[in-house]
Amino acid sequence: MRILLVQPGSPEGIGFLLAASPEPLHLEMIAATVPEHDVHILDMRLENDLDSALRSFQPEMVAVTALTPEVYAAQDVLHRVKSFSPEVFTVAGGHHATLLPQDFSLPEVDAIAIGEAEVMFSKLVQAVEDRRGLQDVPSIVWQNREGAFTRNERSNSRIGLGELPMPRRDLTEAYRSEYFFLFDKPDTSVATSRGCPFHCNFCSVHEFYGGRINQMPARRVLSEVATVSTDHITFVDDNFLMNRERETAIADMIRSEGIRKRYSMECRTDSIVRHPDLVKKWVDIGLYAVLLGLEGGSDEVLKGVGKSCTIDTNNQAIRILQDNGVIIWGAFIVDPDWMEDDFKRLRDYVQEHRITHTQFTILTPLPGTQLYRERRNELVTDDYSCFDTLHAVLPTRLPREEFYQRFAGLYRQTDIGPYYDLVQSGKMSIEDCRRGKEMLDAMADWERYIDKDPILTRPSTV
């Protein structure tokens, strides 16, 4: 069967594609579960020509994934596929489809994948190829001949990550040179675990995986790392340093095999504080940058988003990483209820701790999160394109224009001293600094946020 897997394009306007454009790893992993079929991957962020792909490949099945801001783009893909040929079997999947499948219960959708697609995708493909009913395919919502949607039982099977085939990175090789995180281009994403035991109220990871944690054995991680062709690898686990024994084994194996790469990873600050020796071990084999979900500069802010870390723990983690020469990509959340002093306190915190790489987002009740359930009635819009964490979908306490001015101002860097130190130490190049300045200048342009604001762009009724 000819199967086309689609990563939809991103909404226009300001967005994090300025700072990162990772490979569609989830699609590469799904493709690996059906090796006997002819599979293509279309990344519409880089190649926005669906019609050409449909004409040349003539797929029998098209599956599209989507995060919340990509819902409309994914719906458009599915509509265009059915317009091309009603006979093509269409599938929607991913985080949003799992948490709010009703948004894809549309005439142009034949099935909706719920949860981890490796559980059901090969079974779904086989059922479609055999032209039999879908009653026995687990973890899907499907449309019957009368147009009604039926929800099958969700599988409770635990995926054996040690037995997973290698992601089909060959299917995205044409795009490889364009995949990046910050200054690392080209980049390869590697996922070695799934799920998170913590309950931050703004995050849907716990909801998506039903609270379960699943980790890939160290030997399987090594096998995948050894296949990567790029100089840089980003571990995209939600908390890579969660299991000291496993991560120690991975590092020891990488060293013993003589693999020389540069690594970035996402970690929780409490994991770093518990295992500073593990940070040092990873630095010795190539770790140079860590994305930290710092979220705020006070215990009050951390408590407000359900973060179980304290500001003291965050500060200790920052010191440990900086003492080891690791670049910190600090992620912070801005509450729409903030006033002038709140913005100043966060800016002072970032400068005090010399955090050079920053990511500021606006507190957003994403569908499927605890925050969404708690504050659903406060939303000023249901337009999913605004749920990109860069636009306020809750009322702001400041006038909205002023809120965006102060939010964008967080990205404005005036102290070049820390960057100079990174260049002197070889952590960054002059070209990296130039690209970084371009990113920051774009994110610091407050008027760019207005273009998609759900209130400021609303047509006047006067």
C-alpha distance (Angstrom), angle and dihedral (degrees) to the residues before:
residue distance angle dihedral
M1 . . .
R2 3.80 . .
I3 3.82 109.0 .
L4 3.79 125.3 -173.7
L5 3.82 116.5 -162.0
V6 3.79 114.3 -162.5
Q7 3.79 132.4 -157.7
P8 3.81 102.0 -164.3
G9 3.77 123.5 -134.4
S10 3.78 120.9 -95.8
P11 3.80 124.0 -110.1
E12 3.78 114.7 -91.1
G13 3.78 121.8 -106.3
I14 3.77 133.5 44.8
G15 3.81 112.6 -6.2
F16 3.78 147.5 140.4
L17 3.79 91.8 -91.1
L18 3.79 82.1 89.4
A19 3.81 88.3 68.0
A20 3.80 104.0 28.2
S21 3.78 141.2 13.9
P22 3.81 108.0 174.8
E23 3.76 125.1 -172.3
P24 3.86 116.7 -94.3
L25 3.79 91.0 -103.1
H26 3.81 92.9 168.7
L27 3.81 90.1 60.5
E28 3.81 92.4 46.0
M29 3.80 89.2 53.2
I30 3.80 93.5 48.1
A31 3.80 90.6 49.3
A32 3.80 89.0 55.7
T33 3.82 91.4 61.2
V34 3.82 93.0 64.8
P35 3.84 104.2 46.0
E36 3.80 92.7 155.0
H37 3.81 91.7 64.0
D38 3.80 132.4 74.9
V39 3.81 104.7 -108.6
H40 3.81 129.8 -177.7
I41 3.81 128.3 -176.8
L42 3.81 120.8 -147.5
D43 3.81 115.3 -165.3
M44 3.79 103.2 -162.7
R45 3.80 92.2 -172.0
L46 3.80 85.7 72.6
E47 3.82 104.3 20.4
N48 3.77 111.1 34.7
D49 3.80 98.4 -176.0
L50 3.77 109.3 108.2
D51 3.80 94.3 155.6
S52 3.79 92.1 57.9
A53 3.81 91.3 48.5
L54 3.81 91.2 50.5
R55 3.80 93.2 48.9
S56 3.79 96.3 45.9
F57 3.81 99.7 39.4
Q58 3.83 99.6 33.1
P59 3.82 93.4 -155.0
E60 3.77 122.7 -154.9
M61 3.81 91.8 -158.6
V62 3.80 130.7 29.0
A63 3.81 121.6 -168.9
V64 3.80 123.3 -173.9
T65 3.79 130.9 -171.5
A66 3.79 128.5 -154.8
L67 3.75 144.9 -176.3
T68 3.80 115.4 -151.3
P69 3.86 97.5 -87.3
E70 3.82 88.7 49.7
V71 3.82 96.8 53.8
Y72 3.81 96.0 102.4
A73 3.80 92.5 46.1
A74 3.81 89.8 51.0
Q75 3.80 92.1 47.7
D76 3.80 89.1 51.2
V77 3.81 90.8 52.2
L78 3.80 91.4 52.4
H79 3.81 92.0 47.2
R80 3.81 92.0 50.3
V81 3.79 91.9 48.1
K82 3.80 92.1 54.7
S83 3.80 90.0 45.8
F84 3.79 88.2 53.6
S85 3.80 91.8 50.2
P86 3.82 128.8 -13.5
E87 3.81 87.6 -154.4
V88 3.81 93.9 68.5
F89 3.81 110.9 102.1
T90 3.82 109.9 -128.4
V91 3.80 128.8 -153.6
A92 3.81 132.2 -175.3
G93 3.79 122.2 -163.2
G94 3.78 145.5 150.5
H95 3.80 135.8 86.5
H96 3.80 98.3 -43.6
A97 3.78 95.8 43.8
T98 3.81 89.9 51.0
L99 3.79 95.5 48.9
L100 3.84 97.5 37.5
P101 3.82 107.5 20.1
Q102 3.80 90.5 163.3
D103 3.81 88.2 76.0
F104 3.80 88.1 66.8
S105 3.80 97.5 39.2
L106 3.80 88.5 111.2
P107 3.82 133.7 136.7
E108 3.83 90.7 -109.6
V109 3.84 93.1 55.5
D110 3.79 120.0 83.5
A111 3.81 98.2 -179.4
I112 3.80 140.2 5.9
A113 3.79 119.2 -149.3
I114 3.81 114.7 -138.0
G115 3.80 118.9 -154.8
E116 3.78 125.3 -26.5
A117 3.78 108.2 10.5
E118 3.82 94.4 -151.3
V119 3.81 86.8 74.4
M120 3.77 94.5 61.6
F121 3.79 114.2 9.4
S122 3.79 100.2 91.0
K123 3.83 90.0 44.9
L124 3.80 90.7 50.5
V125 3.80 92.5 48.6
Q126 3.79 91.1 49.5
A127 3.81 92.5 49.1
V128 3.81 92.0 49.8
E129 3.80 92.5 46.3
D130 3.83 90.8 49.8
R131 3.82 89.7 47.2
R132 3.79 92.3 -129.8
G133 3.77 131.9 134.1
L134 3.78 123.4 -74.8
Q135 3.81 97.0 -134.8
D136 3.80 92.3 109.9
V137 3.80 98.1 46.8
P138 3.82 108.5 104.0
S139 3.80 126.7 -137.7
I140 3.79 99.5 20.9
V141 3.79 140.0 113.2
W142 3.79 108.6 -148.1
Q143 3.79 139.3 -175.0
N144 3.79 118.2 -122.3
R145 3.80 127.0 -151.3
E146 3.81 91.3 -86.8
G147 3.81 91.5 55.7
A148 3.81 94.9 -108.4
F149 3.80 119.8 133.7
T150 3.80 120.9 -128.4
R151 3.79 124.4 -165.1
N152 3.79 115.9 -141.9
E153 3.79 121.3 -154.0
R154 3.79 113.8 -79.9
S155 3.77 113.3 -117.4
N156 3.80 117.7 -115.0
S157 3.79 91.9 -163.3
R158 3.77 114.9 133.0
I159 3.78 111.2 -131.2
G160 3.78 112.2 -125.5
L161 3.80 99.1 -131.1
G162 3.79 89.9 -172.1
E163 3.79 90.3 62.7
L164 3.80 97.8 45.0
P165 3.80 114.3 121.0
M166 3.79 117.3 -118.5
P167 3.82 114.0 -84.6
R168 3.81 113.2 -95.9
R169 3.80 95.1 -111.5
D170 3.78 88.7 157.8
L171 3.82 86.9 74.3
T172 3.81 91.4 62.9
E173 3.80 98.0 37.2
A174 3.80 91.3 111.9
Y175 3.81 89.0 61.1
R176 3.82 97.9 39.8
S177 3.79 96.9 103.4
E178 3.83 89.9 58.5
Y179 3.81 98.6 52.3
F180 3.79 113.5 100.7
F181 3.79 149.8 151.7
L182 3.80 112.1 -147.5
F183 3.80 104.3 -53.2
D184 3.79 98.0 -11.1
K185 3.78 107.4 102.5
P186 2.94 125.8 -169.7
D187 3.78 96.5 27.5
T188 3.80 135.6 176.0
S189 3.81 122.6 -147.9
V190 3.80 119.1 -143.4
A191 3.82 123.2 -172.2
T192 3.80 115.4 -160.6
S193 3.80 101.3 167.7
R194 3.79 143.0 21.7
G195 3.75 132.9 -144.1
C196 3.79 135.4 20.9
P197 3.83 129.7 -121.4
F198 3.79 93.7 -147.5
H199 3.81 128.2 90.1
C200 3.80 108.6 -143.4
N201 3.79 102.9 171.1
F202 3.83 94.9 -133.2
C203 3.82 96.4 52.6
S204 3.83 128.5 84.8
V205 3.82 98.4 -166.8
H206 3.80 93.0 96.0
E207 3.80 89.8 48.8
F208 3.80 95.2 47.4
Y209 3.80 94.3 52.2
G210 3.79 95.5 37.5
G211 3.79 92.2 -118.7
R212 3.81 93.3 -62.0
I213 3.80 125.1 135.6
N214 3.79 120.4 -148.7
Q215 3.80 122.5 -179.8
M216 3.78 130.0 -168.6
P217 3.81 114.4 -125.2
A218 3.79 115.3 -105.0
R219 3.81 94.0 -115.3
R220 3.82 92.0 54.9
V221 3.82 90.2 48.7
L222 3.80 90.1 52.8
S223 3.81 90.9 50.1
E224 3.79 91.0 55.0
V225 3.80 95.4 44.1
A226 3.80 88.5 52.7
T227 3.82 91.2 57.7
V228 3.83 95.2 53.8
S229 3.78 114.1 110.1
T230 3.81 100.1 -167.5
D231 3.79 124.0 86.8
H232 3.79 92.2 -126.1
I233 3.81 131.1 57.0
T234 3.80 126.6 -170.4
F235 3.80 115.1 -158.3
V236 3.80 102.8 -146.3
D237 3.81 97.7 -166.8
D238 3.79 113.1 129.9
N239 3.80 89.8 -122.1
F240 3.77 114.2 9.2
L241 3.82 98.8 179.6
M242 3.80 94.9 53.4
N243 3.83 97.6 110.3
R244 3.80 111.0 47.7
E245 3.80 95.3 -170.0
R246 3.81 94.1 51.5
E247 3.81 96.8 42.6
T248 3.81 90.6 46.9
A249 3.80 89.6 53.4
I250 3.81 91.8 48.6
A251 3.80 92.0 51.3
D252 3.81 92.5 46.9
M253 3.81 91.3 50.2
I254 3.80 92.8 48.7
R255 3.79 89.8 51.4
S256 3.79 94.4 46.4
E257 3.81 91.3 49.7
G258 3.81 90.8 51.2
I259 3.83 93.3 -124.9
R260 3.80 110.1 165.0
K261 3.79 114.7 -162.4
R262 3.78 138.4 135.2
Y263 3.79 114.1 -114.8
S264 3.79 137.5 -158.2
M265 3.78 124.7 -177.0
E266 3.80 143.9 172.1
C267 3.80 116.1 -116.2
R268 3.78 141.1 170.5
T269 3.76 115.7 -119.0
D270 3.83 93.8 -126.4
S271 3.82 90.2 57.1
I272 3.80 89.9 53.9
V273 3.81 93.0 48.0
R274 3.82 91.1 49.7
H275 3.80 93.4 48.5
P276 3.83 111.8 30.6
D277 3.81 89.1 148.7
L278 3.81 89.2 59.7
V279 3.81 90.3 54.4
K280 3.82 89.0 53.8
K281 3.81 91.5 48.9
W282 3.82 91.2 53.1
V283 3.79 92.9 45.2
D284 3.80 88.0 55.9
I285 3.83 90.6 58.7
G286 3.81 98.1 42.6
L287 3.83 113.1 -69.4
Y288 3.77 108.1 146.1
A289 3.84 108.2 152.6
V290 3.81 136.2 37.6
L291 3.80 129.6 -170.0
L292 3.80 106.8 -140.1
G293 3.78 122.1 -166.3
L294 3.81 93.2 -142.6
E295 3.84 90.5 155.7
G296 3.82 95.5 -176.3
G297 3.77 149.8 -1.2
S298 3.80 100.2 -111.0
D299 3.80 141.0 46.4
E300 3.80 88.7 -116.0
V301 3.80 92.0 60.4
L302 3.82 92.6 45.0
K303 3.80 92.0 50.3
G304 3.80 90.8 49.1
V305 3.82 92.5 61.4
G306 3.81 95.4 41.6
K307 3.79 94.5 -107.0
S308 3.79 110.3 159.8
C309 3.82 93.6 -154.7
T310 3.79 124.6 91.8
I311 3.78 127.7 -134.1
D312 3.81 88.7 -112.2
T313 3.81 90.0 56.8
N314 3.80 90.1 48.9
N315 3.79 91.4 50.8
Q316 3.80 92.1 48.8
A317 3.82 90.6 51.3
I318 3.80 91.3 50.1
R319 3.82 90.3 52.8
I320 3.81 93.0 47.7
L321 3.80 92.7 51.3
Q322 3.78 94.4 44.2
D323 3.81 91.8 47.1
N324 3.80 86.9 55.8
G325 3.81 92.8 48.3
V326 3.83 94.1 -111.2
I327 3.80 118.4 152.3
I328 3.80 111.2 -125.9
W329 3.79 119.6 -141.0
G330 3.79 97.4 -163.0
A331 3.81 118.0 -157.8
F332 3.81 116.8 -157.4
I333 3.81 133.9 -179.4
V334 3.79 123.1 -138.8
D335 3.81 117.0 -154.8
P336 3.84 116.0 -139.1
D337 3.81 85.9 -136.4
W338 3.82 92.1 65.1
M339 3.78 124.1 122.2
E340 3.81 129.4 -155.9
D341 3.81 95.1 -80.5
D342 3.81 92.2 53.5
F343 3.80 91.9 57.7
K344 3.80 90.6 47.1
R345 3.81 92.6 51.2
L346 3.80 91.7 52.7
R347 3.80 92.9 46.5
D348 3.81 90.2 49.4
Y349 3.81 90.5 49.5
V350 3.81 92.6 52.6
Q351 3.80 92.3 48.0
E352 3.80 93.9 44.4
H353 3.79 91.0 54.5
R354 3.81 94.0 41.3
I355 3.80 94.1 -127.0
T356 3.80 103.0 174.0
H357 3.82 100.2 -179.9
T358 3.78 111.9 56.4
Q359 3.78 137.9 176.3
F360 3.79 117.4 -168.2
T361 3.78 119.7 -171.5
I362 3.79 133.6 177.1
L363 3.80 117.0 -116.4
T364 3.81 102.7 -99.4
P365 3.83 127.7 -177.5
L366 3.80 96.1 -135.2
P367 3.82 114.9 -162.3
G368 3.78 111.8 -92.2
T369 3.80 96.0 28.2
Q370 3.78 129.9 112.4
L371 3.80 87.8 -117.9
Y372 3.82 90.3 56.8
R373 3.79 91.8 52.9
E374 3.79 92.0 47.5
R375 3.80 98.4 45.8
R376 3.79 104.5 25.8
N377 3.80 92.0 117.7
E378 3.81 92.0 54.7
L379 3.80 96.1 59.0
V380 3.79 114.8 120.0
T381 3.82 92.0 -156.3
D382 3.80 143.5 20.1
D383 3.82 91.8 -156.0
Y384 3.79 103.0 125.6
S385 3.80 92.8 -157.5
C386 3.82 86.3 70.4
F387 3.82 92.2 56.2
D388 3.81 92.8 84.6
T389 3.84 93.2 112.2
L390 3.80 88.9 -115.0
H391 3.80 96.0 84.8
A392 3.79 128.3 59.3
V393 3.81 110.5 -114.2
L394 3.79 90.1 171.5
P395 3.81 124.5 65.0
T396 3.80 113.7 -83.9
R397 3.77 121.5 -135.2
L398 3.79 92.2 -145.9
P399 3.81 119.0 57.5
R400 3.79 103.9 -80.3
E401 3.81 95.0 -116.6
E402 3.79 90.5 52.8
F403 3.81 91.4 45.6
Y404 3.81 90.8 56.2
Q405 3.80 91.7 44.9
R406 3.78 90.7 55.9
F407 3.81 93.2 40.9
A408 3.81 92.4 51.2
G409 3.79 89.3 45.0
L410 3.80 89.6 65.4
Y411 3.81 87.6 69.7
R412 3.81 93.0 53.8
Q413 3.81 108.3 104.8
T414 3.79 119.0 -160.2
D415 3.81 102.6 161.6
I416 3.81 109.4 76.7
G417 3.79 93.9 174.5
P418 3.83 96.3 96.3
Y419 3.82 90.8 48.4
Y420 3.78 90.9 50.6
D421 3.81 88.7 53.5
L422 3.82 90.9 51.6
V423 3.81 91.5 51.0
Q424 3.82 91.3 47.6
S425 3.81 90.6 51.2
G426 3.81 92.7 48.2
K427 3.81 93.8 -115.0
M428 3.81 91.7 118.0
S429 3.78 135.5 21.1
I430 3.78 128.8 -137.5
E431 3.82 87.0 -107.9
D432 3.83 89.3 54.0
C433 3.79 89.2 53.5
R434 3.79 91.1 50.1
R435 3.81 92.4 51.3
G436 3.78 90.2 44.5
K437 3.78 91.5 53.8
E438 3.80 90.4 51.2
M439 3.82 90.4 52.5
L440 3.79 93.1 47.2
D441 3.81 93.2 45.9
A442 3.82 89.8 53.2
M443 3.81 93.3 47.7
A444 3.83 90.9 45.6
D445 3.82 92.9 57.5
W446 3.81 98.9 100.9
E447 3.80 95.4 -169.8
R448 3.82 90.3 65.3
Y449 3.81 88.9 66.8
I450 3.79 91.3 56.8
D451 3.82 93.2 64.7
K452 3.80 92.9 76.6
D453 3.79 102.4 24.3
P454 3.83 107.9 133.7
I455 3.81 93.5 -138.4
L456 3.80 105.3 33.9
T457 3.80 93.1 48.1
R458 3.79 94.4 46.0
P459 3.83 110.3 117.5
S460 3.78 113.6 -105.8
T461 3.82 116.3 -110.6
V462 3.78 93.1 -157.7
